[in-house]
């Protein structure tokens, strides 16, 4: 059973009009459309006054490159900055030309937000000029409610105020040259006041429902859906029918990658543990000159620090400075402590590694510690940064 389509247009004040399955047009709040029964695909008929149609030279045969190449191919023809415009392309080229529609991102977003607020999700947004019935050798003109929509070819047309139709139509006919149409098909009342005498024109039955005319002119092969790129949407039925096989394959790949990552992480942790043990031994030797027997540098250093438990203000200052400096340094794993010393109420830390940005962050972190003065000097040796940090208790 074919999936039904429901064509609708936006009106001011969050109103809309839509074509019901019984071919009647209903107007009202968009929320009423959202409550319509059935699973019809919603086709938003977009006013072509906000859209410009182009025929760009085909930028190669690789469609994957079109989205990046088209904006720059059309840049000289556009008034607005290409960064503010959305570019939608036809599914296939027309000869050596690629049909393209452009409109402002803000305009399209506004339409979609209006729909979303009413609970509507269009599956396509199509310029109304490309929904007018058209055939080779004809131009199609719709006049309605003070506006006119003109389709001049399979992929071209324009929309404007009705009072400007005569001027623009004559100009378009003059620019067409040898490609002038054999006939103008006109829907609406009243028709243009004057038309080139060399062109045959035919009044079609005036539509009391332009949406019916747009639905009759809908040809998927020659329509251009604006929902592309950042605005493309997968319809709900496609999401429900997404193959479970593909999901299972992705899940299996994910589990495999997780296993490989865990093995790699374990190896890295083992290597880091060995390196950390060597670094702790080196730090212990620097902190406790003359130490010869090193079994567990962490425990031995903690024991040594307990031996230095403050019995006077100077030893208390050492431990406080060491604690504050160590707290800040722990947040920067790419900076390593080479040695430390404490003389004349000043704790000196010799550091290696990092980069100017992280060293600057370390200095800021140290300066945020209460009641200490910080001085930091950095030099570069053989491609690596070496820093000396001096910490002192601030004068109370």
N, C-alpha and C positions, 0 to 999 in steps of 0.2 A: 504494500500500500504506500503510495507516494506521500512524502511529508508535506503538509500544507504550509503555505506561506501567508503571513499576515502583514500587509503594508500599512505603515502609519507615518504621520507627520507631527512635528512639534508645533504647538501654537503658544502664544504668550500666556503668562501667568500659570505655567505648569499644566496647561491644557493640551489636548491633542485631538487628532481625528484619525480614525482607523477604519479599514474596510472589513466588514464582517463577512463570515462565510456565505451569508445569503445575499451578498453583493450590495448591502446597504452600508452607508457611511454613518458612523456614530461619532459624536463629539462629546467631550467631557474631560474630567480630570484624568491624568495619565494613570492614576491609581486604579481607575475602573478597567483600563486596558489590562493592567497586571492581573486582575481578577478574572479575566476571561477564561472559560474552560478550554481544555485541549492543550496540545503540545506543539502548536504551530511555531515555525521559525519567524522571528520578528525581523522585518526589513524596514529600517528607518530610511524614509525618502528625504534626502538632504536638499535644502534650497541651494541652487547653483550660483546664486549671487555671491556666496562666500567661497566659491571654488573656481579655480582656473584650470582649464584643460590644455595640455601641451602635447606635442609630438616631438619627442627627443630622438636624436640620432642614436641608433642602437649601440650601446657601449660594450661591444663584444657579444659573444654567444654564451658566456658563463653567467647564468642568472644570479648566482651567488654574489657577483660583483656589481650588479645593477644598483642595489640600494645605496652603495657607497659612491658610485660614479654619477648617478643621475642628478643629484643636487648641484654638483659642480658643472655638469653639462648644461644645466638650465640657469645657472647663476646670473648670466648677463641679461636674461629675459625677465628677471624677477625684481620687484621693487623692494620687498622686505628681505631682511637678513635670512639666509637659508637656515640658520639655527632656530628661527622662530616658526619655521614652516614644516608641515608634514607632507611627505611625498608618498603617493600610492600609485602603484604600477599595474598595468594590465597583466593578465596571466601569461600572455604571449605577445610577441612583437607583431606589428602590422607592416610586413615587408621589412625595410631597413629602418623603420621608425618604431619607437616604443611609446605607447600612450601612457601619459602620466597626469595625475590630478594633484594639485597643490592647494593647501588651505592652512590657516594658522593653527598651531597646536592648541592655542587657547580656545579657539572656536570649537574644535572637535572635542576637546575635554569638557567644555561647557555642555555640549549636547549629551555626551555620555554620562556626565554627572547628573543632569536633569533626568535621564532615563533611570539611572541607578537609584536616585532618591524615590522614584515611584515604583521601584522593584522590577524594572525592565532591563533585559540584557539582549540588545540587538545582535543577531548573528551576522548582519551586514548593514553597512551604511552606504547608500548609493546616490550619487547626484541625480536629481530629478531630470536633468537634461538628457541623460543617457537612458532614461526610462520611457521617453517619448517614442511611439512607434516610428520606425524609419525604414526606408528601403532605398536602394541605389537609384540615383537620379532625382531624389526628392529632398526637400528640406521640410522639417516639421515645425509648426508654430502653435504653441498653446498660450491663450490669453485668458487670465483669470484674476479676479480681485485686484485689479490695478497693476498686475505684473505680467510679464511675457517671458516664455521659455522657448528658445530656438535651438533646434538640433540640426546642424549643417552636414554632419557625416556620421559614420559609425562611432567615431571617438571624439567628435568636436561639437561645440555649441556654446551658448551663453544664455544668461538670464538678466533681465533688467526691468526698470519701471516701464509700464505700458506706454506712457507718454513719450518715451524715447525710442520706441520700437521702430517707427518709420525711418528715423535717421540712421540707426544702427543697422537696420536691415538693408537699406540702400547701400550703405558703406560696405557691408559684408558681401553684397552681390557684386559691387564694383571690384572688390579685392579678389573675388573668386575667379574673375577673368573667364577663361575657357572652361573652368570647372563649375560654372553656374548651374543651378539645378534646372531640370526641365519643368518642375512643378513645385509649387508651395502647397502643402497640406495644412490647413488652418482649423484648429479647434478653438472655440470660444466666441464670445460676442461682446463687443463688436470686433470685426476684423480690422486689420490695418487700413488706414484711410486711402493710401495710395501705394501701389506696388508697381515695379518696373513692368511696362507694357509687354516686354518680350517674354515675360515669365507667366506661364499658366498657373493659376491658383484655383484651389478647390476647397470649398467650405465643407468640413466634415461635420457630422452631427455633434452639436455642442454638448460637451460632457457636463452633466450636473454633478459628476463625481470624478474629478481628476485622478483620484487614487485608482479608479477602475481603469482609466487610460494608462496609468503607469504600470499597473499589473499586467495589462495586455501587452505593453511594450517590453516587459522584462524578458531578456534573453541572457542566460548566464554567460554565454560565450562573449557577449559584447557589453557586459556591464563591468564596472570597476568598483570593487569593494574598498572603501576607505579604511577598513579595519585591518591594517597591515603593520608590520614592524612592532613598535611598542604597544599598539592598540589591537593586535591580533588576538582572537579568542577561540578557544576550543569549545564547541557546543557541548551541552550536557550529555547528549546521547553518545558522542564520541568518547567522552571520558568514561562512561559506563561500559563501553565496548572495548576499552583499551585491553589488548591481549594480556592475559595472565602469564603467558609464557615469557613475554618480554620482562614482566615484573620479576618473575622467578630468576631469570638470567641476571638481571641487575642485582637482585638480592644476593645471589651466589657470588657474583664478582665483588660485591661489597664485603661479604664475609671473608673471601680470599684475601682481599687487600688488608682487611683488619688483622688477619692472621700474620701476614707478611710484616705489617707495621709493628705488631707486638713482638715478633722475633727480633726485628731490627732495633726496637726500643730497648729490649732486654740486653742485647749486645752493647748498645750505646751506654746503658746504665753501668754495665760491668766495667767498660773501659773508663767511664767517668769515675767510678769508685776507686779503681787502681790509681788514676791520676790524682784524685782527691787525697788518697792516703799519702802519696809522695809529696803533694803540696803541703799537707798538714805536718809531715815530718820536717820539711824545709822550714816552715813557719816556726815550728818548735825550736829548731836549732838556732834560728835568728832571734827568737824571743828569750831563749835560755842558753846564752853562750857557754860553751864548755861541756854541754851535755853530750855524753858518749853512748850510753845505753838507752835506746829508744825502742820500746815494745808497743805501746799504744799511745801515740802522741796526743790524742784527744784527752784521754784520762790523765796522762802525765801533766798536760798543760792545765787542766782543771785543778789538779792537786797543787801545782805551783801557784795558781791564782789564789787558792784557799790559804796557802802559806802567806800570801801577801794581803790577807784580810786586813783592812785598815785598822791600825792602832793609832794612827796619827792622820791629820788632814791631808798630807801629801799622798799617802797611799790610797786614801779614799778618792782623791781627785783622779789618780791613775785609773782605778777601776771604773769610775763613772765615765771618764773620757773613752776608755776602751769599749764600754757597753754602748755608748752613744754612737761612736764611730762604726762599731760592728753592726749595729742595727741598720744604719743607712747603707753600708756597703753590701749587706745581704741582698738588697733588691737589684743589684747590678751584676749578674753572673758573668758578663764578658769582661769585667775588671777584676784582676787578681791581686791579692796582697802578697808582696814579695818579702817584706820585713817590717818590723815595728821597733820603736825604741822610746824610752821615756826618760827625759832629762830636764831638770830644772822646771818642773811643773808643766812640761810640754810633751805631748804624745805625737811622735812622728810616724806616719804611715807611708811606706814606699809601695806604690801601685804600678801596675803594668796593664796595658790593653785599653779597650774601649775606643771611643771616638770623641771628637770635640763636643758633640751634642750630649752624649751620655755622661761625659765628665762634667759638663756644665750642670746637668740634672743632679749628679752626685753632690756637687758643691752646694746647690740650692737645698738639697735634702739635709746636708750637714748643717747649713746655716739655720735651718728650721728647728734644729735640736735646741732645747732650752739651755741657757747659761753657759754657752761655749763660744769661743772665738775661733774662726776658721780662716786659714790661709792655704792657698793651693797654687802650686806651680807645676806646669806641664812642659816637657820637652819631647822631642822626637829623636829616636835613635834606631837606625837600621830599619826604618819603615814602621816601627811600633812606638806608641805613645807611653812615656814614663812620667808618672806624677808623684809629687811629694805633698802630703797633706799634713799641716801642722794644726793641732787642736790644743786649746788652752781654756781653762776655766775663765769665764767672763768676770770682770771685776764687779763685785756686788755693791 
